[in-house]
Amino acid sequence: MDNRAKLLDCALQLFTTQGYNAVGVQEIVSTAGVTKPTLYHYFGSKNGLLETLLNKRMAPLFQKLDAVLPYEGDLTKTLEDITHAVFQFVHDDPQVYRLMLSLNFAAQEGVPAQTAHPLWKKLHSRIEDVFQQAVVKHGNMAGRHQAYTATFLGMVNTYVGLALNGYTDLDDELVHKAVHQFQHGIYS
């Protein structure tokens, strides 16, 4: 494994277990077995390392979503496909999603949250598009796309959090249950 990859892997492990702010550059480079100039050469700063890490490791989630979007008229299927894509991504890379969740709830003026924010915004935007397109078939949803997105993604992330902590499995049955639980509220 090259030094760049070692730094990314070590940073993910440290940021996930200790939190971004609790980890210093020296700890990262010592764990990776490299020097500070090596980190600065590849990433410019600790925040540059975080930004690269998140963008690189979250890219497969957006690829999975690209495969199931755009919305084609069946809201249940589309929401199940989105949920399945997120669950599969979490199964494949639980550490990075755990890190993203922790950064989502970090102080918003902090560097770590600001680094993760564009990725959360990108995810929200893609889901909002689905709800905006679904208005054609489900007129009662008009103007509620942001609230539906927040509620839907919040529910998905709650199940992810439960799974990451060993309380449930992110399986097809949970995908179906979660989407139908969510839809019961928006159709009534």
Summary of the structure (lengths in Angstrom):
residues: 188
radius of gyration: 18.3
end to end distance: 53.5
largest distance: 58.8
contacts: 556
relative contact order: 0.11
helix: 80%
strand: 0%
